[in-house]
Amino acid sequence: MRRKYRATELEPYAEGRPLSAPRKTKYYRDKQNGKWLGVCSGIADYTGVDATVVRIAMVLGTLMGMPLILFYIVAGIVAPKKPAELAHQSPDDAKFWQGVRASPRQTVRDVRGRFREIDRRLATVETYVTSTNSRLSQEIEQLR
């Protein structure tokens, strides 16, 4: 038996849109901030290191005889270009995702800790509001 699809179910696949959103934890060439192919700028964005430092390390490594130019060209051809929707992130958002890429487990621990703190604070507020606080009860009664 063949299922009929509603138009809203097929919208993500219509008009050449990608099947999935770009991942913020993936390496992309950053052609917008790059000098040549955007490989060093992409590495800098991915790791959180300044792009100048990555470029200097690339030049020094090449001068020391490492085949980094070959790596650079292959990465420039193989690595995908940074999607437009990821190009204009806020500095805080970019820093957060760099932390996620560097240590995902630590990021999960930090987020869980923040949620525990929020939960603790909400429990304190709930306890205060539901307690037999005579002053609070009087103020509520005066509002009626």
N, C-alpha and C positions, 0 to 999 in steps of 0.2 A: 504494500500500500504506500502510495506516495504522499508525503506531507506537503501541504501548501504553506508557503511562508508569507508572512505579512511584510509589507514594504519597510516597516521600521526595523525588522529583524535583519534585513539585508543592507541597511544603510552603511554600516561600517565597511562593507565590501564594495560599495558602489563608487564610481568615478575614480578608480585607481588609488584609493586611499590605502595606506598600509594596513595589514591585518592586525598588527600590534603596535603599540606606542613605542617610541624609542626608549631604550633603557638608560637610566642615568648612571649606572654602574659599569657601563661598557666603555672601552677605549674608542675615541673618535679622533680623526685628524681635525685640528682646529684651523682651517684655512683662513678664517676671518682675522685671527690674531697671529697667523704664521707669516714667515718671511718667504718661504719657497713652496713647499708642499704642505706645511702645517703639521709635520710629524713632531718636531720638538715642542711646539705649542700645545699639541694634543697630549704629549707626555707630561708637560708641565701642568696642564689642566687636570689630568687624571691623578697625578701624584700630589699636587698642591705645592710643588716646588716652583720657584720663579723661572719663567721661560728663558731668561738670560743665562741662568746657571745651567740649564739643560743644554743650551746652545754651546756654551763654553766647554762643557763636558764632552759634547759631541766632537768639537774641533780638537780638543786635547787628545781624546781617544783616537781620532783619525791620525793625528800627528805621531802618536806613539805606535802606530802600525796596526791598530785594530781595524777590521773590515767594517767600520761603522757606516761608511758611505753606501756600501752595498745594502746594509740593513735599512738605512734611511730611504733608499730608492724603493726597495721591496715594500717597506711599510707605507710609503707614499702611494704605491699602486694598490696594495691589498686592503689597507685599513679604510673603513667607510668614512665619508665626510660627516662632520658634526651636523645633525639635523637642525633646521632653523628654529624649531620650538625649544631646543636646548641652548641655543646661542645667547639668549638674553635672560640669563638667570641673575637673580640678585646675588651680591657677594656672600651674604649669609647662607643662601641656598647652595651656592657652589661650594662653600666651605663644608657644609653639612655632608654633601654627597662625596666630597673628597675623603672625609672621615669614614664614611660608609665603605668606600672602596679600599681604604687602607686597613681598617679593622672592623669588619661587619659585626663580629661578636661583641666587641666593646660598645659599638653603637647601640646594639639591641639591649645590652645591659644598662646603658645610660637612659634609653627611652623607658625601659621597665622601671628604673629607679624614679624617673620623673612621674610616671603614672602612679607608683606607690605613694609618692609624696602627695600628689593631688588627691588620691583616695583617702589618705590619712587626714588631710585638711578638711575634706568633705565630711568625713566621719565626725570630726570635731564640731563642725558647724551643725550637723544633724543632731548630735548629742545635745548641743546647746539649745537648739530650737525645740526639740521634743522633751526637754527636761521640764521640771515643774518650777520654772523661773517666774516668780510672782511679778516682778517688774515687767517682764515681757508680756505676761498675761494681761496685766493692767493696761498696757499700751495697746494691745490688740483689742481689748474691750472698749477702749476709748474711741477707736476708729469706727466702731459700729454706730 
